[in-house]
Amino acid sequence: MRVSNLIFDAKMKNNAWLGHRVQMPKTDAQRYVSSTKAAADFIAEFGDVEIVHNEKYGHYAVPEFAEGRAEYSKLKQAYCDQFGSN
């Protein structure tokens, strides 16, 4: 499945927080994609990447972003090891 295949309902269009959560590259953040415009904006920025629904956490993982996210997590862990976490 790709970002362009996401389906949006009326509730999502009226409330972005009810949209699909899609992983971002090089961070542990996720972007809410709640309309065709939001999907088009995501695709313009990152491409029409393949997404896989993560049943446990309820978001869409992006295998193409895995390496960048792992590197970010490694750096974040090193920071937490050095300075602690809040």
C-alpha positions in Angstrom: 0.0 0.0 0.0 1.2 3.6 -0.7 0.3 6.9 0.8 -1.8 7.6 -2.3 -4.0 4.6 -1.4 -5.1 6.0 1.9 -8.9 6.5 2.3 -10.3 9.4 4.3 -13.7 9.7 5.9 -15.7 12.8 6.9 -14.5 12.7 10.5 -10.8 12.8 9.4 -11.5 15.8 7.1 -13.0 17.7 10.0 -10.5 16.7 12.6 -6.9 16.1 11.5 -6.1 14.3 14.8 -8.4 11.5 13.5 -6.3 11.0 10.4 -3.8 8.3 9.5 -0.5 8.5 11.4 2.5 8.0 9.0 6.1 7.7 10.1 8.5 10.5 9.1 12.1 10.0 8.0 15.1 10.7 10.2 13.0 11.3 13.4 10.7 9.4 15.7 7.8 11.7 14.7 4.7 10.8 12.8 2.6 13.0 10.5 -1.2 13.0 10.5 -2.5 12.5 7.0 -6.2 13.3 7.1 -7.2 14.4 3.7 -6.3 14.1 0.0 -4.5 17.5 0.3 -2.5 16.3 3.3 -1.6 13.1 1.4 -0.6 15.2 -1.7 1.6 17.4 0.6 3.2 14.3 2.1 3.8 12.8 -1.3 5.3 16.1 -2.6 7.8 16.2 0.3 8.7 12.5 0.6 7.3 10.7 -2.4 4.5 8.2 -2.7 6.3 5.7 -0.4 5.1 2.3 0.6 3.4 2.1 3.9 2.6 -0.9 6.2 0.0 -0.7 8.9 1.4 -1.5 12.4 -1.5 -3.2 14.2 0.2 -2.9 17.6 0.7 0.9 17.5 -2.0 1.8 15.0 0.3 3.9 12.7 1.7 3.3 9.2 5.4 2.4 9.1 7.5 3.4 6.1 10.1 0.7 5.4 12.1 3.1 3.2 12.6 5.4 6.2 13.8 2.6 8.6 17.5 3.3 8.2 17.2 7.1 8.9 14.9 6.5 11.8 17.4 3.9 13.3 20.2 6.4 13.0 18.1 9.1 14.7 17.2 6.6 17.5 20.9 5.8 18.0 21.8 9.4 18.3 18.9 10.1 20.6 19.9 7.2 22.8 23.5 8.4 23.0 22.2 11.8 24.1 20.0 10.3 26.8 22.9 8.1 28.0 25.1 11.2 28.3 22.6 13.8 29.7 19.6 11.7 30.8 16.0 12.1 29.6 13.3 14.4 30.9 
